[in-house]
Amino acid sequence: MSNHILNKENKKLITIIYFGFGSILIIGSILLISYLYGTPINTFVAFKKMPSVYYMNYDTALLDDSEDNKTIKYGFELFRNTPKYIGPDSDNQEIAYAGNGLACANCHLDNGTRPYSAPLIGIIQRFPQFRGRENKIGTIEERINGCMERSMNGSMMPEDSKEMIAIISYLNWISRYAPDDGKIEGTGFLKVDMIDRAIDIEHGKQVFLDNCILCHQKNGHGIKSADSITYLYPPLWGDDSYNNGAGMTRVLTSARFIKANMPFGTNYNAPKLSDKEAYDVAGYINIQSRPQKQNPEKDFPDLKKKPVSTPYPPYADNFSVEQHQKGPFKPIIAYYKQQFNITKTK
């Protein structure tokens, strides 16, 4: 009897030791991989599953050739290969509305369906909406043309053009599973803690050299596709990049995009860069030379609605242009709260 009890206790002790040391070995292996290869620890944590709308079918190749579907497919092509059709080197210069080599899909990743990369699923349902930049209720057509003039450094498309209709048809198609209000988790960008200092340009440069030059090149000009028109990896500055009126020139906006999506292969569940690294590299990228938007002073008729990291004046405060470009941003945010009771987050 006593031997039987002793055997049971021994088995229990062996089991505890086995699983205990096994767990230590697994954890130790994860830490070793993280140390040797720079893999973030949260890579090994189970991915957070996003709403089902992100896992639906968005493959236009599966559509038949009905007239409606042809329009959707053309919209997808415009979205994916924008400069090929409406860029400065396109075959039809009458519709060359874009002024650079960027494509819509360079910012709205996975053709507008990736969480935390400004996904456009549900965008149709979210318009019309108030836009502070124009200080009015705006249409989806006006929003697209905002991108054309800024991110694409080009000109407005006629709202009744074949191209505008096709892009909206594509956006409507990828929004078909979205809720009535178009609001889904993962819209916009990943949250980044507000860093209470100005950007560190030297640190940002080093982050860029360590993480970004394989795709975007040391000169920031990206890598073109085989067609020499579109980009495999887009330029982050220079004549073929977005102008200073684009949302990506705001450090606080671009840091959030970078955090969730860069370097290539990063996932919102397992960001590679820390908040400080994302902040500094966003600052480094945005101090580089790029096209200048015409008449930027017309943006934000109500200057109190202007995001604090907008890099061009005028402002509704007395902080310098340099501080609006490089930070620190917390004092500016505090000013708007104290003076106007406005809570700014970007």
Residue pairs with C-beta under 8 A, 6 or more apart in sequence:
30 41
30 44
31 41
33 39
34 40
34 41
34 43
38 272
40 270
40 271
40 272
42 269
42 270
42 271
43 270
45 269
45 270
47 267
47 269
47 270
48 269
50 115
50 185
50 186
51 184
51 185
51 186
52 177
53 121
53 122
53 177
53 178
53 184
54 113
54 114
54 115
54 119
54 121
54 184
54 186
56 177
58 111
58 113
58 174
60 69
60 72
60 73
60 76
60 170
60 173
63 69
63 72
63 73
68 169
71 165
71 166
71 169
72 166
72 169
72 170
72 173
74 162
74 166
74 169
75 166
75 167
75 168
75 169
75 170
75 171
75 173
76 111
76 170
77 84
77 85
78 85
78 86
78 104
78 163
78 166
78 167
78 170
79 103
79 104
79 105
79 108
79 111
79 112
79 167
79 170
80 103
80 104
80 105
80 111
81 103
81 229
81 230
82 98
82 102
82 103
82 104
82 105
82 152
82 230
83 89
83 90
83 98
83 100
83 101
83 102
83 103
83 229
83 230
84 90
84 227
84 229
84 230
85 92
85 95
85 163
86 95
86 96
86 97
86 98
86 154
86 157
86 163
87 96
87 98
87 99
87 100
87 101
87 229
88 96
88 98
88 99
88 100
88 101
89 101
89 229
90 96
90 229
95 157
95 161
95 163
96 154
97 148
97 152
97 154
97 155
97 156
97 157
97 163
98 148
98 152
98 153
98 154
99 152
99 153
99 154
99 155
99 291
100 152
100 153
100 154
100 235
100 239
100 240
100 241
100 242
100 291
101 224
101 229
101 230
101 231
101 234
101 235
101 240
102 151
102 152
102 231
102 234
102 235
102 240
102 241
102 242
103 230
103 231
103 234
104 112
104 147
104 167
105 111
105 112
106 231
106 234
107 117
107 118
107 151
107 248
107 257
108 114
108 117
108 118
108 119
108 120
109 117
109 261
110 117
111 174
112 119
112 120
112 121
112 123
112 171
112 174
113 119
113 120
113 121
113 174
114 261
115 185
115 186
115 260
115 268
116 186
116 188
116 189
116 190
116 260
116 261
116 268
117 189
117 257
117 260
117 261
118 187
118 188
118 189
118 257
119 184
119 186
119 187
120 171
120 174
120 175
121 174
121 175
121 177
121 178
121 184
122 175
122 178
122 179
122 181
122 182
122 183
122 184
122 187
123 140
123 171
123 175
123 182
124 140
124 168
124 171
124 172
124 175
124 178
124 182
125 175
125 178
125 179
125 180
125 181
125 182
126 181
126 182
126 183
127 138
127 139
127 140
127 143
128 137
128 138
128 139
128 140
129 137
129 138
130 136
130 137
130 138
131 137
131 138
131 142
131 143
131 146
132 300
132 302
132 305
132 306
133 146
133 299
133 300
133 305
134 142
134 301
135 300
135 301
135 302
135 305
138 146
140 168
140 171
141 159
141 164
141 168
144 157
144 164
144 167
144 168
145 156
145 157
145 159
147 246
148 154
148 155
148 156
148 157
149 155
149 156
149 245
149 293
150 242
150 243
150 245
150 246
150 247
150 293
151 242
151 246
151 247
151 248
152 242
153 241
153 242
153 243
153 291
153 293
157 163
157 164
158 164
175 182
178 184
186 268
188 256
189 253
189 256
189 257
189 259
189 260
190 256
190 259
190 260
190 268
190 271
191 256
192 252
192 255
192 256
192 259
192 275
192 278
192 279
193 275
194 252
194 329
194 330
194 333
195 275
195 276
195 279
195 327
195 328
196 328
196 330
197 327
197 328
198 323
198 326
198 327
198 328
199 251
199 279
199 280
199 282
199 283
199 284
199 326
199 327
200 280
200 283
201 280
201 283
201 284
201 287
201 326
203 276
203 277
203 280
204 279
204 280
204 281
204 282
204 283
204 284
204 285
205 284
207 273
207 277
207 280
207 281
207 284
208 220
208 281
208 284
208 285
209 218
211 262
211 263
211 272
211 273
211 281
212 236
212 262
212 263
212 281
214 263
214 264
215 222
215 223
215 232
215 233
215 263
215 264
216 222
216 223
216 233
216 234
216 235
216 236
217 223
217 233
219 238
220 235
220 236
220 237
220 238
220 241
220 285
220 288
221 235
221 237
221 238
221 240
222 231
222 232
222 233
222 234
222 235
222 236
222 240
223 231
223 232
223 233
224 230
224 231
224 232
225 231
225 232
233 264
234 241
235 241
236 285
236 288
237 285
237 288
237 289
237 290
238 288
238 289
238 290
239 290
239 291
241 290
241 291
242 248
242 249
242 290
242 291
243 249
243 290
243 291
243 292
243 293
244 290
244 291
244 292
244 293
244 296
244 311
244 312
245 293
245 296
245 299
245 312
247 253
248 254
248 257
248 286
249 286
249 290
249 310
249 311
250 286
250 307
250 309
250 310
250 311
250 346
251 279
251 282
251 283
251 286
251 309
251 325
251 326
251 327
251 329
252 282
252 307
252 308
252 309
252 329
252 346
253 307
253 309
253 346
254 282
254 285
254 286
255 275
255 278
255 279
255 281
255 282
256 278
258 273
258 278
258 281
258 282
259 271
259 273
259 275
259 278
260 266
260 267
260 268
260 271
261 268
262 272
262 273
263 272
263 273
266 272
266 273
271 278
273 281
283 326
283 327
286 311
286 325
287 325
287 326
293 312
296 312
297 312
297 313
297 314
299 306
299 310
299 312
300 306
300 310
303 314
303 315
303 316
304 316
304 336
304 340
304 342
306 315
306 316
307 344
307 346
308 324
308 329
308 332
308 333
308 336
308 344
308 346
309 324
309 325
309 327
309 329
309 346
310 324
311 321
311 324
311 325
312 321
313 321
313 324
315 324
316 336
316 340
317 332
317 335
317 336
317 339
319 331
319 332
319 335
323 329
323 331
323 332
324 332
332 344
333 344
336 342
336 343
336 344
337 343
337 344
